[in-house]
Amino acid sequence: MKERTTHLLILVLAMIGIFVAGALFDVDHHTVTLPKEKAKAATVGENKFLPNPTMTPGGRFPRVTKEQICTVGYTKTVRDVPESKKKAVFELYKWDRKGDQYEVDHLISLQLGGNNDIGNLWPQSYTTQPWNARVKDKLENKLNDEVCKNRLSMKEAQRLISTDWISTYCMYYDDKQEECKTYKENK
């Protein structure tokens, strides 16, 4: 009980710290709200491929421009996820960091204008099959390319990846046809 109380206290303090830092430094951020029909809980044991939309609805920098995200090196200038925030994400999801090879991933990637708020972060596996962090990275690169070539708006790319990145992957790629079919059947 004492350990659980300590973990909750750390999480609350981390969230307060994020709020205070945002207020002190006038951080420009916005959390995306998912449509209610898409807000199915995706928790451990149910679906490790998608984040829980209640805990990770997605977040973006509303003032970031297409020109910024299309500039080589942009993500290095805005990436700011300290180890304490990563730990808070794992505690929020109640996932054991050692149980699999995970990264703390941005639901809306930085290269699509996503922010570093805890509401845009979730633990994503490198090893789950067929859907994992490397597959999502491929989609993030594709969506960034589509935005930078004026074939997709940044806002639409953010919506697509935050609503259901797997369905979006299936729209753009045909290398996982059977997996996409199974995913769609089980949605």
C-alpha positions as CSV (number, residue, x, y, z in Angstrom):
1,M,0.0,0.0,0.0
2,K,2.8,2.4,0.9
3,E,4.6,1.7,-2.4
4,R,1.3,2.4,-4.4
5,T,0.8,5.6,-2.5
6,T,4.4,6.6,-3.3
7,H,3.9,5.9,-7.0
8,L,0.7,7.9,-7.1
9,L,2.3,10.8,-5.3
10,I,5.2,10.7,-7.8
11,L,2.8,10.7,-10.7
12,V,0.7,13.6,-9.3
13,L,3.9,15.6,-8.6
14,A,5.2,15.0,-12.1
15,M,1.9,16.2,-13.6
16,I,1.9,19.3,-11.3
17,G,5.5,19.9,-12.4
18,I,4.5,19.7,-16.1
19,F,1.6,22.1,-15.5
20,V,3.8,24.6,-13.5
21,A,6.5,24.5,-16.2
22,G,4.0,25.1,-18.9
23,A,2.6,28.1,-16.9
24,L,6.1,29.5,-16.1
25,F,7.5,29.2,-19.6
26,D,4.3,29.8,-21.5
27,V,4.5,26.5,-23.3
28,D,2.3,26.3,-26.3
29,H,0.5,22.9,-26.2
30,H,-2.9,21.5,-27.0
31,T,-4.4,18.1,-26.3
32,V,-6.4,16.4,-29.0
33,T,-9.8,15.0,-28.0
34,L,-10.8,11.8,-29.7
35,P,-14.4,11.3,-30.9
36,K,-16.4,9.3,-28.4
37,E,-16.9,6.4,-30.8
38,K,-13.1,6.0,-31.0
39,A,-12.5,6.2,-27.3
40,K,-12.4,2.5,-26.6
41,A,-10.1,1.6,-23.7
42,A,-7.0,-0.2,-24.9
43,T,-5.4,-1.4,-21.8
44,V,-2.9,-4.1,-20.9
45,G,-4.3,-7.5,-21.9
46,E,-6.8,-5.9,-24.3
47,N,-4.6,-4.2,-26.9
48,K,-1.0,-3.4,-26.6
49,F,-0.9,-2.0,-30.1
50,L,-2.9,1.2,-29.4
51,P,-2.6,3.6,-26.4
52,N,-5.5,4.0,-24.0
53,P,-7.3,7.0,-25.4
54,T,-8.3,8.2,-22.0
55,M,-4.6,8.3,-20.7
56,T,-3.1,9.2,-24.1
57,P,-5.5,11.2,-26.3
58,G,-2.6,12.9,-28.1
59,G,-1.2,16.4,-27.9
60,R,0.2,18.9,-30.3
61,F,1.9,22.2,-30.4
62,P,-0.8,24.3,-32.0
63,R,1.6,27.1,-33.3
64,V,4.0,24.7,-35.0
65,T,4.0,25.2,-38.7
66,K,4.4,22.9,-41.7
67,E,7.7,24.6,-42.5
68,Q,9.0,23.8,-39.1
69,I,8.2,20.1,-39.1
70,C,9.5,19.8,-42.7
71,T,12.9,21.3,-41.6
72,V,15.6,18.7,-41.1
73,G,16.6,18.5,-37.4
74,Y,13.3,20.1,-36.2
75,T,12.5,17.2,-33.8
76,K,15.9,17.6,-32.0
77,T,14.9,21.2,-31.1
78,V,11.7,20.2,-29.4
79,R,12.3,16.7,-28.0
80,D,12.1,16.9,-24.2
81,V,11.1,13.7,-22.4
82,P,13.2,13.3,-19.3
83,E,13.6,9.9,-17.6
84,S,11.2,11.0,-14.8
85,K,8.4,11.6,-17.3
86,K,9.1,8.2,-19.0
87,K,8.9,6.5,-15.6
88,A,5.6,8.4,-14.9
89,V,4.2,7.1,-18.3
90,F,5.0,3.5,-17.3
91,E,3.4,4.0,-13.9
92,L,0.3,5.5,-15.4
93,Y,-0.1,2.4,-17.6
94,K,0.9,0.1,-14.8
95,W,3.3,-1.6,-17.2
96,D,6.5,-3.2,-16.2
97,R,9.3,-1.6,-18.1
98,K,11.4,-4.7,-17.9
99,G,8.7,-7.1,-19.3
100,D,9.4,-6.2,-22.9
101,Q,11.4,-3.9,-25.0
102,Y,9.4,-0.6,-25.0
103,E,10.0,3.0,-25.8
104,V,8.0,5.9,-24.5
105,D,6.5,7.0,-27.8
106,H,4.7,10.2,-28.9
107,L,1.2,9.3,-30.2
108,I,1.3,12.3,-32.4
109,S,5.0,12.3,-33.4
110,L,7.1,15.4,-33.1
111,Q,7.6,15.3,-36.8
112,L,3.8,15.8,-37.2
113,G,3.7,18.6,-34.6
114,G,3.1,16.5,-31.5
115,N,4.2,17.7,-28.1
116,N,6.0,16.2,-25.1
117,D,3.0,16.3,-22.7
118,I,2.3,13.1,-20.8
119,G,-1.1,13.0,-22.6
120,N,0.8,12.4,-25.9
121,L,3.1,9.7,-24.5
122,W,2.6,6.0,-24.1
123,P,4.7,2.8,-23.7
124,Q,5.0,1.2,-27.1
125,S,6.6,-2.2,-27.7
126,Y,9.4,-2.8,-30.2
127,T,8.6,-6.6,-30.2
128,T,4.9,-7.1,-30.5
129,Q,3.8,-8.5,-33.8
130,P,2.6,-7.4,-36.3
131,W,2.2,-3.9,-34.9
132,N,5.0,-2.2,-33.0
133,A,7.1,1.0,-32.6
134,R,9.1,0.4,-35.7
135,V,6.0,0.0,-37.9
136,K,4.5,3.1,-36.4
137,D,7.8,5.0,-37.1
138,K,7.5,4.0,-40.8
139,L,4.0,5.5,-40.8
140,E,5.2,8.7,-39.1
141,N,7.8,9.2,-41.7
142,K,5.2,8.6,-44.5
143,L,2.7,11.1,-43.0
144,N,5.5,13.7,-42.5
145,D,6.4,13.2,-46.2
146,E,2.8,13.6,-47.3
147,V,2.5,16.8,-45.3
148,C,5.7,18.2,-46.6
149,K,4.7,17.5,-50.2
150,N,1.3,19.2,-49.7
151,R,-0.7,16.0,-50.1
152,L,-2.0,16.0,-46.6
153,S,-2.7,18.8,-44.1
154,M,-0.7,18.6,-40.8
155,K,-4.0,18.7,-38.9
156,E,-5.4,15.7,-40.8
157,A,-2.1,13.8,-40.3
158,Q,-2.4,14.5,-36.5
159,R,-6.0,13.3,-36.5
160,L,-5.2,10.1,-38.5
161,I,-2.3,9.0,-36.3
162,S,-4.0,9.9,-33.0
163,T,-7.3,8.3,-33.8
164,D,-6.1,4.8,-35.0
165,W,-2.6,4.6,-36.3
166,I,-3.0,1.0,-37.4
167,S,-5.9,1.7,-39.7
168,T,-4.0,4.6,-41.1
169,Y,-1.0,2.4,-41.7
170,C,-3.3,0.0,-43.6
171,M,-4.5,2.9,-45.8
172,Y,-1.0,3.9,-46.8
173,Y,0.8,0.5,-47.1
174,D,0.0,-2.9,-48.5
175,D,2.8,-4.9,-47.0
176,K,0.6,-6.3,-44.2
177,Q,-2.6,-7.1,-46.0
178,E,-3.5,-10.1,-44.0
179,E,-2.7,-8.4,-40.7
180,C,-4.8,-5.4,-41.8
181,K,-7.7,-7.6,-42.6
182,T,-7.5,-9.3,-39.3
183,Y,-7.2,-6.0,-37.4
184,K,-10.2,-4.6,-39.2
185,E,-12.3,-7.7,-38.5
186,N,-11.4,-7.5,-34.8
187,K,-12.0,-3.8,-34.2
